[in-house]
């Protein structure tokens, strides 16, 4: 190994080259080549594909009674537990063979056999039936070097195994002679037509294409082979291992069609192509079938029953009856039927999966012509990438002979000359490429990339990585694979070099974890935060609102809680965040003297109006959703636009409290049973139930229509509560909310008028909207106007527990006078100047209405949301968290408006079950393993039973399922809903 200095230098260079982190991952870590490869991107995609397959089976394979009437579809369960004989198993097999034959453009003149086994079995079928040791004149050419010769060592074990089987068949046959087999001088080379003729070859065996060496035949070689066949088609036969050739023939389409027509091909439908092990298909030309027929009349060796493609015509005479391909397991495309079938197999579902996979790939990729084109294009992509990345090179140097399905790559690292060190790095890189990951000598762990799980070169094969990169893959996926190979090698190199350096006593400290946030606050500074509102609404022992929970929370987080103003702050402890609690600040005259020069770094407020001239250079948090009262220019006012500090809020904190108060307002008048009057009559003993109850008719909430304006946190909570009462709910919101509104079982309304049309109750939750700086008017002011109110039923109820301005008070006055609105509940701010007694606030326009419509108006001072102690404490705690994050890490949660320079957004945060279901919420579910496992089990039970009820059409069969599983379905569905609610998975999500 090189000296310490050189190892240090190489380690630093590898660190430099990987400092940007891991590259983009391929869409699928399993790289296959053929069109039946499972190209699903992840576990969810795979499960959805499985369900789609089940549905396809039910749609495609139908049951018919003896009169030919369709009586439903077969299910995968029925097919899997059958004996796979008769209908539909025979049809499934025929459909698969037809799909393969059609997709790959096999000519109708060629028949295609199907049998058990994988790649070697398919190869055996072809060779054992075509080669005959009893024919002394038959000569075979195989395009791989003779086993155990010097040229063969570079081919690896698998290539030698093909040739070994040919030799042993001749060597151990009674009349065999292994000298009848000619081997290539080098891997995967096809001789000229003249050379094959001079050798007297009658069978060409091609195993040099792709499989292990990642090389392809050139167009010229294929043309020579076809020319040789054309010289004597009846006696010249070519057979290829088509494991990787199908869909990856980098030649012109006419040449590909000629190969499919004039050559025999065997294909193991497992691993690379099928993803389903256990069977193969093999196509034979008419001349090849004639040779098979002749050979079976004078066989040189016994062929296993499940591999026999020329079985006895009379099954009762297995030894003496004539053997014929006409009785074999062949698909005859000319007649579109199977001749014989597969022996001893339970593979009907596997066959169906192949057909389904082909249909899926054809829809996604296109025809086999397009697949071949894409394969050749991917080969060009690799060539170009390697040119600009000298660390990796291609083992097949001839570009025309380079594989279009498989690529062999090797590392060109001049700094690593020790073969053992090189092998260790390659091995470690494959750990990182997979799921194992790698650990540095200092204990630092790099988790697996899961970028490529099958990149091993076969033993003895030149190169370090072997990758399947056929046309089933997108070019971007191929590039991603190559970049991950390079990255994984360099990271593995770092680890191995560190291991070598550790032997010399050189060690390295573990790096800071990538998930560890970096502090950005100044330890020599005391930070000051103003709390300008109550943070506790429950009265303490002293008769005042209790702030003790927030004090304890601040101190637990390492902050300092003060009651009163900051003063000059000179004596404050540095490196700490100090919170100054002044809940009685109210007017601009009280606030500005303490805030106009940036005396506080940040602010927490709830209902207090913050003047524009107040300065808070590090940001502010509003406890609650709307930020119209947060007027400081530091963050650009209530919209949070254009300032140098971030504006934040705590949405959803008081949503349920507000929603419950809104429903309380509804329940006071609907149903309209005069509870107080009935109470007085009953208490006075002045009521006869049998005679007088008829005088007090009422109607329940169930079935009545509630219109909700706004699909924010509060509007959604009101809708959910109304739905629990059985009300019909229509919600007006922006169009992009429609899918989520309808998903929750509500009706979507495209306008406020459409929502209000025919409504018994209207509840408003749209907020003030944006402030127009030029007019000073909010965009949602006056939304509930005469048109909206006029669309409601006569005698309807209006609840505005949102903002006073969103209802047109004059229109409400008219609606109350006409009887269109029977009752209105308004919750809006009302302020009174302590010195003059003057009133202000959005409640003012409603005050004259109360005198004109006695008993029809209920007016609250914006108390519905701001009088709930738990909500205020929860909101204050979250605000404290947000202030800590902003000061310490420049991290902003629940940003309103613009993100100032130098800050990062940490996304949104709401209480569980309130507002949007964020990716963060879904990601955190993974840590709740017990709940997640229970949800999975219950969901799978629900899906299984519902799927069965959907798939089964026979009434008696369905009745059996109903009898067996009704209890389990209802119980599981109930548990599922409870678990979904506990995990906060109901609601809209991030767009």
Protein Blocks (a to p, Z undefined) as FASTA:
>chain_A
ZZfklmmmmmmmmmmmmmnopadddfbfbdcfblmbcfbfblmlmmmmmmmmmmmmmmmm
ccddfkopaebjcdfklmmmmgoiajfklmmmmmmmmmmmmmnopafkbccdddeddfkl
mmmmmmmmmpcfklmkbccddfbdcehiaklmmnojmlmmmmmmmmmmmmmpmkbcfklp
ccdfbehiacdfklmmmnopabdcdfkgojlnopacdfklmmmmmmmmmmmmmlgccddd
fklmnopacbdfklmmmmmmmpccddddehjlnopghiacddddfklmmmmmmmmmmcfb
dcdfklpcbdcfblmlmmlpccdfklmccddfklopaehjdehiaflmmmmmmmmmmmmm
mmmnopfklmmmmmmmmmmmmmmmmmmmmkbccfblblklpcfkbccdddddfklmbfkl
mmmmmmmmmmmmmmnopadfkopacddfklafclcccehiacjbdcdfbfkbcfklmmmm
mmmmmmmmmmmmmmmmmmmmmmnopacdddddfklccdfbdfkbccddddfbdfbfbdcf
kopacfklmmmmmmmnopacdeddekjolmpcehiacddddfkbmbfmlmmmmmmnopaf
bdcdfklccdfklccfkbccdedjblmlmmbfklopjnopoiabdcdddehklmmmmmmm
mmmmmmmmoccbdfklmmmmmmnopacfklmmmmmgcddfehpacddedjbfklmmmmmm
mmmnopacdddddfklmmmmmmnopacdfbfklmmgopabdcddebjbjadfknopafkg
oklcfklmmmpcehiacddfbbfklpcfklmmmmmmnomambdcddddddddfklopaed
jklmmmmmmmmmghiaccdehklmmmcfklmmmmmmmmmmmmmmmmmnopaehiehjade
hiacebjaddehiajadfklmmmmmmmmmlmmmmmmmmmmmmmmmmmmmmpmbfklmmmm
mmmmmmmmmmmmmmmmmmmmmnopgccddZZ
